[in-house]
């Protein structure tokens, strides 16, 4: 325990801010609080720099995308500001066959991107890094669109990401993503409960 405390006492100030703002984002998003998006913007701006520095270039690219999605999410959740009520915002559920098509499509894209990264960049873990990036891009869109199953995607993405961060000795971030798994489970429970309570919308994109 003492070694762990000593380690955290020497953390980069930037990484500490990124960890705290990331936690705020997930907690506020799980509670359908619109202020999750400014927290997301701050954390992703910092992680863009950190991941580039540690040669996780796909993750660095992903953070740039997250910054844009933070602005998009803020817009989507506030488009009718005068009517905004977190409990009245319509949540959506995708049917199983829609998710199957999504997963197959994203897997193919991940392999293609991984092959390109492996051939043309010095990035580490090109296929694994590309897979978490591609799926996270789509999962972030699901958050902005208030699709309940986004949290299930994040549980898997975060689990895989932990391995990447441990290998790159980004231990605070690895710990953060461990916490994210628990928060994602909480988010799914809470959004699913609200969906059933407030008559959400079932969407079948495969039809």
C-alpha positions, 0 to 999 in steps of 0.5 A, spaced: 500 500 500 505 504 501 508 503 494 502 504 491 501 511 495 508 513 493 507 512 486 500 516 486 504 521 489 509 522 483 504 522 478 504 527 472 499 533 474 496 533 467 494 525 468 491 527 475 487 532 471 485 527 466 483 522 471 479 526 475 475 529 469 474 522 466 471 520 472 466 526 472 464 525 465 462 518 466 459 519 473 455 525 470 453 521 463 450 515 467 446 520 471 444 523 464 447 530 466 449 535 461 455 537 464 458 531 463 460 533 456 465 539 458 468 534 463 469 530 457 472 535 453 477 537 458 480 530 459 480 528 452 484 534 450 489 532 455 489 524 453 490 527 446 497 529 448 499 523 453 497 518 448 501 521 442 507 521 447 506 514 449 506 511 442 498 509 442 497 513 436 490 510 435 488 512 442 491 519 441 486 520 434 480 517 438 481 523 443 481 528 438 474 525 436 472 525 443 473 532 443 469 533 437 463 528 440 463 532 447 461 538 443 456 534 439 453 531 445 453 538 449 449 540 442 444 534 442 443 534 450 441 541 449 438 542 443 431 544 446 434 547 453 428 550 455 425 544 455 431 540 458 429 535 463 434 529 464 428 524 466 424 526 460 430 525 455 428 520 450 432 514 451 433 509 445 434 501 445 437 497 439 434 491 437 439 485 437 440 484 430 442 491 429 448 490 434 450 484 431 451 487 424 454 493 428 459 488 431 461 485 425 462 491 421 466 494 426 470 488 427 472 488 419 474 496 420 478 494 426 482 489 422 483 494 416 485 499 420 490 495 424 493 492 418 494 500 416 497 502 423 502 496 423 504 497 416 505 504 416 506 507 423 510 505 429 504 505 434 504 499 439 499 493 439 496 496 432 490 491 432 488 491 439 489 499 439 485 500 433 479 495 435 478 499 442 479 505 438 474 503 432 469 501 437 469 507 442 468 511 436 461 508 435 460 507 442 461 515 444 456 516 438 451 512 442 452 516 448 450 522 445 444 519 442 442 516 448 442 509 446 442 504 453 446 499 450 452 504 449 454 502 456 455 494 454 460 496 449 464 500 454 464 495 459 468 490 453 472 496 451 474 498 457 476 491 459 481 491 453 484 498 454 486 496 461 491 491 458 494 496 453 495 501 459 498 496 463 503 494 458 505 502 457 506 503 464 500 508 464 497 505 471 493 511 473 489 510 467 489 503 467 486 503 474 481 509 472 478 504 466 477 499 472 473 504 475 470 505 469 467 498 468 463 499 474 461 505 472 459 503 466 455 497 469 451 502 474 450 507 467 447 501 464 442 499 470 440 506 471 439 508 463 435 501 463 431 503 469 429 510 466 428 507 459 422 502 462 420 508 466 419 513 461 417 510 455 423 510 451 424 508 443 426 501 441 430 502 434 431 497 429 437 500 424 437 493 421 431 493 417 
